[in-house]
Amino acid sequence: MRWTVRIFLVATFAALSAGAYAQDIKIATVGPMTGSNAEVGVQMRRGAEMAVKDINAHGGVLGHKLALTVGDDACDPKQAVSVANQLANAGVVFVAGHYCSSTSIPASAVYADSNILQITPASTNPALTDDAAAKGWINVFRVCGRDDSQGKIAGNYIAARFKGKPVAVIDDKSTYGKGLADETIKAMAVHGMRPAVHDSINAGDSDFSALISKMKAANVKAIYFGGYYREAGLIVRQSKEQELNAVLMGGDALVTTDLWKITGEAGTGTLMTFPPDPRNLAAARSVVKEFKAANYDPEGYTLYTYAAIQVFAEAARKAHSIKVADLSKTMKANRFRTVIGTIGFNAKGDVIGPDYVVYDWKDGTYAELKK
Amino acid sequence: MGYFLQQLVNGLTLGAIYALIAIGYTMVYGIVGMINFAHGEIFMIGAFISLIFFVVLGVLGVTWLPLALLLVLLLAMALTAVYGWAVERIAYRPLRGSFRLAPLISAIGMSIFLQNYVLLVQGAHEKTLPPMITGGFELMQSGGFMVSVSWLQLIIVGVTLLLMVVFTAVIQLTPLGRAQRATEQDMTMAALLGIDVDRTISLTFVIGAALAAVAGLMVTLQYGVIDFFIGFLAGVKAFTAAVLGGIGSLPGAVLGGLLIGLIEALWSGYCPSEYKDVAVYAVLILVLMFRPTGLLGRPEVEKV
């Protein structure tokens, strides 16, 4: 009996302290906090926490403090929808998320129904904003680029560097990975190049030796991989074991030093496309310093998540409102100074900003490839 | 020809790992007639323990590879065996004699529990180990294709076959094996004849867990990337291997594991690899249609 009372008291207390004060503006970031892309979840959480801290330190938004919730979708579409519904019920007005395109797209429907503004820092599949525009939703934005422009850069690069040589295109069947691989093939086709090996893998598998033998038999010199860093790293590592001397090129999902932990030295020369590194921008200098002081290197999508929240705060100030219709109109009409540079949005909600560039890996870190 | 041989090597290595895990499923099924769904998680724990000990030994300065490998192997087997024993003691023994589905549900619960336990203790992040055993040799050059076999691949296949022989011998020739076979046939009768049934079953779980630890160590060495979720996929494949080979039969588990590895590799080698799992399960269904007890399984006699 005493236990029941105690548990009840604890539960009541927890419920009370969890609910933010009524005057706070509730926002959220949602990403893969667990699962095989958890490293990116950390980037998003760090970026969001720092942005909220900085904005609140400067007086918040329209006189209210921001209260951040961190949601976990584990890159699982079903979990993403349930998290989105929870956030809608909790009265969240803005979500900086999600990460995987396969979760951002189904969640965007929930946000559209609930009048929640969604700015994804990382989902690059064209369908996200294309479908939203086709359905007349006004709430979907992204501060990252699109896979059709990313695939085009990658396809052009491969066509130029590996002209006349056999190349392979592999994807992991995910919305992001397959979309990216298809765009790359399209761009290669413009240069009259067709992949010698075109295949898919199952995300979550560890053994790619059979596929690597297949690429070795085709004497492949470059592998374009549409997918996430774990499988990319394993392919590089196992290629080295079988002495397949091919360069792996991937998309923005490879932007994490965890890739190097898997590949080791074998990762030297691995290529990827990503927008110009925001850590080097003058606009980001003070924020980067703040992160470094907290003993964290704001790699990958950290600053993109930070920028998404900056855009929301700035748009709310300009519109004097946190209603999604006002925010959306303001976002499309203005340009915003963020840690990833000065950006704007087109009618679909896609970012108008810097294009992708090619990076290569060396000694455990990545740098823009010299032209 | 060379290409085919290379895919054979790839498939045998992958299959050997499935086989090591499948032995644990098959032994437990043979003796208590239940599917230990937590076995995949035991394998995952074995992989984590191996990785942790590699790091610890590295810190202690044990760098001579054969010694480090042997120490890690023994420690991982011992500690994982404790997990196997505890799972049986906590989740299955209290339910012995209750209705058939109870231990099955308990096993699924145990699997979820162990997965989340590792998730909480070790984090969701994958853990990595740099390649430790590198190098190999060129088997042959044929048709413009160099067939390469790494030392590690040889070790994996060799260890699996060795363990299969050892444990088949244990079951056929030792007093423990006799007790296991007796318990398998009739638990009550075995107990009446003075066999400590609980101890025999415990030992079966301990052996299964120790073998899963060997598989965990192999995966850690071969792929170098592990996380809390690897037990699920590996468990499903190994369970399929056990069913394909004939659940309850130890050589059957090894045969099933190797076959699944080979099907995966050869299918990936000659057909679109995205359908390799379809191929595996199609073969499983075909085999079960014509041999419902699996390739080497004995027809089940319903005990009255």
Interface residues (C-beta under 8 A of the other chain):
Chain A: M33 T34 G35 S36 A38 E39 K173 D199 S200 I201 N202 G204 D205 S206 D207 S209 A210 L211 S213 K214 K216 A217 R230 G233 L234 R237 Q238 E241 Q242 E243 D258 K261 I262 G264
Chain B: Y3 Q6 Q7 N10 G11 T13 L14 L119 G123 A124 H125 E126 T128 P130 P131 T134 G136 F145 M146 S148 S150 V219 Y223 G224 V225 D227 F229 I230 L233 E264 A265 L266 W267 S268 G269 P272 S273 E274 K276 D277
